[in-house]
Amino acid sequence: MSRQDPSGTRTLRLVLAWSFVGIPLLWGVLQTLRDALKLFH
């Protein structure tokens, strides 16, 4: 018995997983850069 996973479903799950991690990470990096710029003004 082989498990068949349609390519579209796998791609969607991959995009959702990266979004779940990437969006908060990007937000944190942007906030850190914004706060760091305050030090130089």
mmCIF file of the N, C-alpha and C atoms, coordinates in Angstrom:
data_MODEL
# 
_entry.id   MODEL 
# 
loop_
_atom_site.group_PDB 
_atom_site.id 
_atom_site.type_symbol 
_atom_site.label_atom_id 
_atom_site.label_alt_id 
_atom_site.label_comp_id 
_atom_site.label_asym_id 
_atom_site.label_entity_id 
_atom_site.label_seq_id 
_atom_site.pdbx_PDB_ins_code 
_atom_site.Cartn_x 
_atom_site.Cartn_y 
_atom_site.Cartn_z 
_atom_site.occupancy 
_atom_site.B_iso_or_equiv 
_atom_site.pdbx_formal_charge 
_atom_site.auth_seq_id 
_atom_site.auth_comp_id 
_atom_site.auth_asym_id 
_atom_site.auth_atom_id 
_atom_site.pdbx_PDB_model_num 
ATOM 1   N N  . MET A 1 1  ? 0.840  -1.173 0.000  1.00 0.00 ? 1  MET A N  1 
ATOM 2   C CA . MET A 1 1  ? 0.000  0.000  0.000  1.00 0.00 ? 1  MET A CA 1 
ATOM 3   C C  . MET A 1 1  ? 0.892  1.245  0.000  1.00 0.00 ? 1  MET A C  1 
ATOM 4   N N  . SER A 1 2  ? 0.847  2.007  -1.048 1.00 0.00 ? 2  SER A N  1 
ATOM 5   C CA . SER A 1 2  ? 1.662  3.222  -1.128 1.00 0.00 ? 2  SER A CA 1 
ATOM 6   C C  . SER A 1 2  ? 0.789  4.444  -0.888 1.00 0.00 ? 2  SER A C  1 
ATOM 7   N N  . ARG A 1 3  ? 1.380  5.402  -0.236 1.00 0.00 ? 3  ARG A N  1 
ATOM 8   C CA . ARG A 1 3  ? 0.664  6.651  0.048  1.00 0.00 ? 3  ARG A CA 1 
ATOM 9   C C  . ARG A 1 3  ? 0.900  7.605  -1.110 1.00 0.00 ? 3  ARG A C  1 
ATOM 10  N N  . GLN A 1 4  ? -0.161 8.073  -1.691 1.00 0.00 ? 4  GLN A N  1 
ATOM 11  C CA . GLN A 1 4  ? -0.055 9.007  -2.798 1.00 0.00 ? 4  GLN A CA 1 
ATOM 12  C C  . GLN A 1 4  ? -0.488 10.382 -2.322 1.00 0.00 ? 4  GLN A C  1 
ATOM 13  N N  . ASP A 1 5  ? 0.443  11.355 -2.431 1.00 0.00 ? 5  ASP A N  1 
ATOM 14  C CA . ASP A 1 5  ? 0.171  12.728 -2.017 1.00 0.00 ? 5  ASP A CA 1 
ATOM 15  C C  . ASP A 1 5  ? 0.224  13.599 -3.260 1.00 0.00 ? 5  ASP A C  1 
ATOM 16  N N  . PRO A 1 6  ? -0.902 14.167 -3.680 1.00 0.00 ? 6  PRO A N  1 
ATOM 17  C CA . PRO A 1 6  ? -0.873 15.027 -4.860 1.00 0.00 ? 6  PRO A CA 1 
ATOM 18  C C  . PRO A 1 6  ? 0.116  16.176 -4.685 1.00 0.00 ? 6  PRO A C  1 
ATOM 19  N N  . SER A 1 7  ? 0.764  16.537 -5.741 1.00 0.00 ? 7  SER A N  1 
ATOM 20  C CA . SER A 1 7  ? 1.797  17.575 -5.698 1.00 0.00 ? 7  SER A CA 1 
ATOM 21  C C  . SER A 1 7  ? 1.242  18.898 -5.189 1.00 0.00 ? 7  SER A C  1 
ATOM 22  N N  . GLY A 1 8  ? 0.038  19.241 -5.560 1.00 0.00 ? 8  GLY A N  1 
ATOM 23  C CA . GLY A 1 8  ? -0.564 20.492 -5.129 1.00 0.00 ? 8  GLY A CA 1 
ATOM 24  C C  . GLY A 1 8  ? -0.759 20.558 -3.623 1.00 0.00 ? 8  GLY A C  1 
ATOM 25  N N  . THR A 1 9  ? -1.169 19.456 -3.028 1.00 0.00 ? 9  THR A N  1 
ATOM 26  C CA . THR A 1 9  ? -1.380 19.411 -1.585 1.00 0.00 ? 9  THR A CA 1 
ATOM 27  C C  . THR A 1 9  ? -0.056 19.558 -0.850 1.00 0.00 ? 9  THR A C  1 
ATOM 28  N N  . ARG A 1 10 ? 0.976  18.900 -1.348 1.00 0.00 ? 10 ARG A N  1 
ATOM 29  C CA . ARG A 1 10 ? 2.292  18.978 -0.716 1.00 0.00 ? 10 ARG A CA 1 
ATOM 30  C C  . ARG A 1 10 ? 2.838  20.400 -0.812 1.00 0.00 ? 10 ARG A C  1 
ATOM 31  N N  . THR A 1 11 ? 2.670  21.032 -1.959 1.00 0.00 ? 11 THR A N  1 
ATOM 32  C CA . THR A 1 11 ? 3.148  22.405 -2.148 1.00 0.00 ? 11 THR A CA 1 
ATOM 33  C C  . THR A 1 11 ? 2.400  23.362 -1.236 1.00 0.00 ? 11 THR A C  1 
ATOM 34  N N  . LEU A 1 12 ? 1.109  23.194 -1.128 1.00 0.00 ? 12 LEU A N  1 
ATOM 35  C CA . LEU A 1 12 ? 0.307  24.055 -0.262 1.00 0.00 ? 12 LEU A CA 1 
ATOM 36  C C  . LEU A 1 12 ? 0.741  23.915 1.191  1.00 0.00 ? 12 LEU A C  1 
ATOM 37  N N  . ARG A 1 13 ? 0.953  22.692 1.639  1.00 0.00 ? 13 ARG A N  1 
ATOM 38  C CA . ARG A 1 13 ? 1.396  22.473 3.023  1.00 0.00 ? 13 ARG A CA 1 
ATOM 39  C C  . ARG A 1 13 ? 2.766  23.089 3.266  1.00 0.00 ? 13 ARG A C  1 
ATOM 40  N N  . LEU A 1 14 ? 3.639  22.999 2.282  1.00 0.00 ? 14 LEU A N  1 
ATOM 41  C CA . LEU A 1 14 ? 4.973  23.585 2.412  1.00 0.00 ? 14 LEU A CA 1 
ATOM 42  C C  . LEU A 1 14 ? 4.892  25.102 2.503  1.00 0.00 ? 14 LEU A C  1 
ATOM 43  N N  . VAL A 1 15 ? 4.075  25.715 1.670  1.00 0.00 ? 15 VAL A N  1 
ATOM 44  C CA . VAL A 1 15 ? 3.909  27.172 1.694  1.00 0.00 ? 15 VAL A CA 1 
ATOM 45  C C  . VAL A 1 15 ? 3.302  27.618 3.020  1.00 0.00 ? 15 VAL A C  1 
ATOM 46  N N  . LEU A 1 16 ? 2.322  26.899 3.500  1.00 0.00 ? 16 LEU A N  1 
ATOM 47  C CA . LEU A 1 16 ? 1.704  27.254 4.784  1.00 0.00 ? 16 LEU A CA 1 
ATOM 48  C C  . LEU A 1 16 ? 2.695  27.119 5.941  1.00 0.00 ? 16 LEU A C  1 
ATOM 49  N N  . ALA A 1 17 ? 3.509  26.089 5.912  1.00 0.00 ? 17 ALA A N  1 
ATOM 50  C CA . ALA A 1 17 ? 4.487  25.893 6.977  1.00 0.00 ? 17 ALA A CA 1 
ATOM 51  C C  . ALA A 1 17 ? 5.525  27.008 6.966  1.00 0.00 ? 17 ALA A C  1 
ATOM 52  N N  . TRP A 1 18 ? 6.029  27.365 5.789  1.00 0.00 ? 18 TRP A N  1 
ATOM 53  C CA . TRP A 1 18 ? 7.017  28.452 5.701  1.00 0.00 ? 18 TRP A CA 1 
ATOM 54  C C  . TRP A 1 18 ? 6.395  29.782 6.087  1.00 0.00 ? 18 TRP A C  1 
ATOM 55  N N  . SER A 1 19 ? 5.138  29.988 5.750  1.00 0.00 ? 19 SER A N  1 
ATOM 56  C CA . SER A 1 19 ? 4.462  31.231 6.124  1.00 0.00 ? 19 SER A CA 1 
ATOM 57  C C  . SER A 1 19 ? 4.290  31.309 7.636  1.00 0.00 ? 19 SER A C  1 
ATOM 58  N N  . PHE A 1 20 ? 3.969  30.187 8.246  1.00 0.00 ? 20 PHE A N  1 
ATOM 59  C CA . PHE A 1 20 ? 3.769  30.134 9.698  1.00 0.00 ? 20 PHE A CA 1 
ATOM 60  C C  . PHE A 1 20 ? 5.044  30.524 10.436 1.00 0.00 ? 20 PHE A C  1 
ATOM 61  N N  . VAL A 1 21 ? 6.188  30.181 9.887  1.00 0.00 ? 21 VAL A N  1 
ATOM 62  C CA . VAL A 1 21 ? 7.474  30.504 10.503 1.00 0.00 ? 21 VAL A CA 1 
ATOM 63  C C  . VAL A 1 21 ? 8.019  31.830 9.970  1.00 0.00 ? 21 VAL A C  1 
ATOM 64  N N  . GLY A 1 22 ? 7.902  32.048 8.674  1.00 0.00 ? 22 GLY A N  1 
ATOM 65  C CA . GLY A 1 22 ? 8.557  33.179 8.025  1.00 0.00 ? 22 GLY A CA 1 
ATOM 66  C C  . GLY A 1 22 ? 7.953  34.531 8.330  1.00 0.00 ? 22 GLY A C  1 
ATOM 67  N N  . ILE A 1 23 ? 6.650  34.619 8.442  1.00 0.00 ? 23 ILE A N  1 
ATOM 68  C CA . ILE A 1 23 ? 6.003  35.909 8.675  1.00 0.00 ? 23 ILE A CA 1 
ATOM 69  C C  . ILE A 1 23 ? 6.367  36.479 10.044 1.00 0.00 ? 23 ILE A C  1 
ATOM 70  N N  . PRO A 1 24 ? 6.264  35.700 11.126 1.00 0.00 ? 24 PRO A N  1 
ATOM 71  C CA . PRO A 1 24 ? 6.706  36.254 12.422 1.00 0.00 ? 24 PRO A CA 1 
ATOM 72  C C  . PRO A 1 24 ? 8.207  36.553 12.448 1.00 0.00 ? 24 PRO A C  1 
ATOM 73  N N  . LEU A 1 25 ? 8.995  35.728 11.776 1.00 0.00 ? 25 LEU A N  1 
ATOM 74  C CA . LEU A 1 25 ? 10.436 35.972 11.724 1.00 0.00 ? 25 LEU A CA 1 
ATOM 75  C C  . LEU A 1 25 ? 10.730 37.282 11.015 1.00 0.00 ? 25 LEU A C  1 
ATOM 76  N N  . LEU A 1 26 ? 10.094 37.507 9.882  1.00 0.00 ? 26 LEU A N  1 
ATOM 77  C CA . LEU A 1 26 ? 10.276 38.755 9.140  1.00 0.00 ? 26 LEU A CA 1 
ATOM 78  C C  . LEU A 1 26 ? 9.830  39.948 9.978  1.00 0.00 ? 26 LEU A C  1 
ATOM 79  N N  . TRP A 1 27 ? 8.709  39.815 10.675 1.00 0.00 ? 27 TRP A N  1 
ATOM 80  C CA . TRP A 1 27 ? 8.217  40.888 11.530 1.00 0.00 ? 27 TRP A CA 1 
ATOM 81  C C  . TRP A 1 27 ? 9.247  41.228 12.608 1.00 0.00 ? 27 TRP A C  1 
ATOM 82  N N  . GLY A 1 28 ? 9.813  40.213 13.233 1.00 0.00 ? 28 GLY A N  1 
ATOM 83  C CA . GLY A 1 28 ? 10.809 40.431 14.268 1.00 0.00 ? 28 GLY A CA 1 
ATOM 84  C C  . GLY A 1 28 ? 12.061 41.108 13.745 1.00 0.00 ? 28 GLY A C  1 
ATOM 85  N N  . VAL A 1 29 ? 12.509 40.699 12.566 1.00 0.00 ? 29 VAL A N  1 
ATOM 86  C CA . VAL A 1 29 ? 13.697 41.318 11.961 1.00 0.00 ? 29 VAL A CA 1 
ATOM 87  C C  . VAL A 1 29 ? 13.423 42.778 11.638 1.00 0.00 ? 29 VAL A C  1 
ATOM 88  N N  . LEU A 1 30 ? 12.265 43.066 11.084 1.00 0.00 ? 30 LEU A N  1 
ATOM 89  C CA . LEU A 1 30 ? 11.929 44.450 10.747 1.00 0.00 ? 30 LEU A CA 1 
ATOM 90  C C  . LEU A 1 30 ? 11.829 45.323 11.994 1.00 0.00 ? 30 LEU A C  1 
ATOM 91  N N  . GLN A 1 31 ? 11.246 44.799 13.058 1.00 0.00 ? 31 GLN A N  1 
ATOM 92  C CA . GLN A 1 31 ? 11.142 45.564 14.301 1.00 0.00 ? 31 GLN A CA 1 
ATOM 93  C C  . GLN A 1 31 ? 12.524 45.818 14.899 1.00 0.00 ? 31 GLN A C  1 
ATOM 94  N N  . THR A 1 32 ? 13.398 44.827 14.827 1.00 0.00 ? 32 THR A N  1 
ATOM 95  C CA . THR A 1 32 ? 14.755 44.978 15.345 1.00 0.00 ? 32 THR A CA 1 
ATOM 96  C C  . THR A 1 32 ? 15.520 46.031 14.553 1.00 0.00 ? 32 THR A C  1 
ATOM 97  N N  . LEU A 1 33 ? 15.398 46.001 13.235 1.00 0.00 ? 33 LEU A N  1 
ATOM 98  C CA . LEU A 1 33 ? 16.070 47.000 12.397 1.00 0.00 ? 33 LEU A CA 1 
ATOM 99  C C  . LEU A 1 33 ? 15.522 48.401 12.676 1.00 0.00 ? 33 LEU A C  1 
ATOM 100 N N  . ARG A 1 34 ? 14.230 48.503 12.857 1.00 0.00 ? 34 ARG A N  1 
ATOM 101 C CA . ARG A 1 34 ? 13.617 49.794 13.142 1.00 0.00 ? 34 ARG A CA 1 
ATOM 102 C C  . ARG A 1 34 ? 14.137 50.358 14.457 1.00 0.00 ? 34 ARG A C  1 
ATOM 103 N N  . ASP A 1 35 ? 14.221 49.509 15.464 1.00 0.00 ? 35 ASP A N  1 
ATOM 104 C CA . ASP A 1 35 ? 14.732 49.960 16.758 1.00 0.00 ? 35 ASP A CA 1 
ATOM 105 C C  . ASP A 1 35 ? 16.221 50.266 16.703 1.00 0.00 ? 35 ASP A C  1 
ATOM 106 N N  . ALA A 1 36 ? 16.960 49.506 15.916 1.00 0.00 ? 36 ALA A N  1 
ATOM 107 C CA . ALA A 1 36 ? 18.403 49.753 15.796 1.00 0.00 ? 36 ALA A CA 1 
ATOM 108 C C  . ALA A 1 36 ? 18.668 51.089 15.091 1.00 0.00 ? 36 ALA A C  1 
ATOM 109 N N  . LEU A 1 37 ? 17.830 51.455 14.149 1.00 0.00 ? 37 LEU A N  1 
ATOM 110 C CA . LEU A 1 37 ? 18.011 52.721 13.449 1.00 0.00 ? 37 LEU A CA 1 
ATOM 111 C C  . LEU A 1 37 ? 17.836 53.915 14.393 1.00 0.00 ? 37 LEU A C  1 
ATOM 112 N N  . LYS A 1 38 ? 17.022 53.739 15.430 1.00 0.00 ? 38 LYS A N  1 
ATOM 113 C CA . LYS A 1 38 ? 16.828 54.818 16.402 1.00 0.00 ? 38 LYS A CA 1 
ATOM 114 C C  . LYS A 1 38 ? 18.141 55.151 17.126 1.00 0.00 ? 38 LYS A C  1 
ATOM 115 N N  . LEU A 1 39 ? 19.003 54.156 17.285 1.00 0.00 ? 39 LEU A N  1 
ATOM 116 C CA . LEU A 1 39 ? 20.268 54.369 17.970 1.00 0.00 ? 39 LEU A CA 1 
ATOM 117 C C  . LEU A 1 39 ? 21.222 55.280 17.176 1.00 0.00 ? 39 LEU A C  1 
ATOM 118 N N  . PHE A 1 40 ? 21.047 55.304 15.873 1.00 0.00 ? 40 PHE A N  1 
ATOM 119 C CA . PHE A 1 40 ? 21.961 56.051 15.011 1.00 0.00 ? 40 PHE A CA 1 
ATOM 120 C C  . PHE A 1 40 ? 21.443 57.420 14.621 1.00 0.00 ? 40 PHE A C  1 
ATOM 121 N N  . HIS A 1 41 ? 20.283 57.779 15.104 1.00 0.00 ? 41 HIS A N  1 
ATOM 122 C CA . HIS A 1 41 ? 19.741 59.119 14.784 1.00 0.00 ? 41 HIS A CA 1 
ATOM 123 C C  . HIS A 1 41 ? 19.879 60.042 15.940 1.00 0.00 ? 41 HIS A C  1 
# 
